[in-house]
Amino acid sequence: MMEINPFCRIYTLSTYYDFRANVDVLRLDQVHPVISGNKWFKLQVYLQEAKKQHKVLLTFGGAFSNHIVATAAAAQQAGLKSIGIIRGEQGPVLSHTLLQAQAYGMKLCFTSRASYKEKKIPAEIMDDHGLDKLYVVPEGGYGTKGAKGAEDILQKNNTNSYSHIMAAVGTGTTIAGLTAAAKEGQKVIGISVMKNNLSLAEEISRLLPPAKQACFRLLHDYHFGGYARKTPEVIRFMNELYKKTAIPTDFVYTAKTFYAAFDLLQKGFFTAGDRLLLVHTGGLQGNLSLPKGTLIFG
Ligand SMILES: *Cc1c(COP(=O)(O)O)cnc(C)c1O
């Protein structure tokens, strides 16, 4: 499997668009075709610990989860066994995401939505392994260890000159890591891809030291109907962005984040002299769930 390193390319958008501020993109989507960007960073501490303790990696996710497939691939690369607890009953066909996770050696175990909600580890898994042999990674990699790994996104790349750093927010683990690693004066902005997730700020603050708990800003106006929802406008935006810049985005996270940045730039949120770093968090495998021909890129 391809080696991964945390050093990412930075692309400037200011050559393609007449923005008032300087806008660059940190391409985490290029770290690996499957272990998409931010997931790889978030998994680092968990992987190291599981490896040290000689454990089997176990985590939770839905049928289209970037986290599930990233964990499968990263575990295989680290020489660890992995188990995915999947929300809901198994359907007649597996999603692209789950097929790929399986191909990376992940054992899939489907559970009812009720027991998934409680994050129960199914009895058959307990019988096979025993709790002391399992290393549990929380759903979406949420936690202080996930945030710690995400700090490297800024620390391993040349990001000190930016006035603003913007990224998509799901569990908030990545934005917590970015906030923790941001330099004094750098403004961190998270774009929530969920509708009315009002507990999000609190969940992010919980991952941060007291002095950093108010050092990020969340915007809730760019969810386009809610998690994994989309409008024709989002798809049109993705195709136009790709046509102009050759940067692919995913419809769940990065398209909404880029859209938000463009909208804010147009509305004068940023001023001349500002330097915005858009973090492309990856997630491109999620586009495989779209009907063929929706996007002009694969
Ligand atoms: C999972 C994911 C996110 C959200 O990351 P959190 O740390 O859960 O907030 C953002 N972008 C992409 C592409 C993702 O796959």
The ligand as an SDF file (V2000), in Angstrom:
LIG
                    3D

 15 15  0  0  0  0  0  0  0  0999 V2000
  -15.3050   13.1570    8.6950 C   0  0  0  0  0  0  0  0  0  0  0  0
  -15.0780   14.3400    7.8290 C   0  0  0  0  0  0  0  0  0  0  0  0
  -15.1440   15.6470    8.3300 C   0  0  0  0  0  0  0  0  0  0  0  0
  -15.5480   15.9530    9.7450 C   0  0  0  0  0  0  0  0  0  0  0  0
  -14.5070   15.8020   10.6290 O   0  0  0  0  0  0  0  0  0  0  0  0
  -14.7830   15.8990   12.2100 P   0  0  0  0  0  0  0  0  0  0  0  0
  -13.4690   15.7590   12.8050 O   0  0  0  0  0  0  0  0  0  0  0  0
  -15.6910   14.7320   12.5440 O   0  0  0  0  0  0  0  0  0  0  0  0
  -15.4700   17.1660   12.4720 O   0  0  0  0  0  0  0  0  0  0  0  0
  -14.8570   16.6970    7.4810 C   0  0  0  0  0  0  0  0  0  0  0  0
  -14.5410   16.4690    6.1960 N   0  0  0  0  0  0  0  0  0  0  0  0
  -14.4890   15.2370    5.6620 C   0  0  0  0  0  0  0  0  0  0  0  0
  -14.1730   15.0850    4.2460 C   0  0  0  0  0  0  0  0  0  0  0  0
  -14.7520   14.1320    6.4600 C   0  0  0  0  0  0  0  0  0  0  0  0
  -14.7210   12.8980    5.9210 O   0  0  0  0  0  0  0  0  0  0  0  0
  1  2  1  0
  2  3  1  0
  2 14  2  0
  3  4  1  0
  3 10  2  0
  4  5  1  0
  5  6  1  0
  6  7  2  0
  6  8  1  0
  6  9  1  0
 10 11  1  0
 11 12  2  0
 12 13  1  0
 12 14  1  0
 14 15  1  0
M  END
$$$$
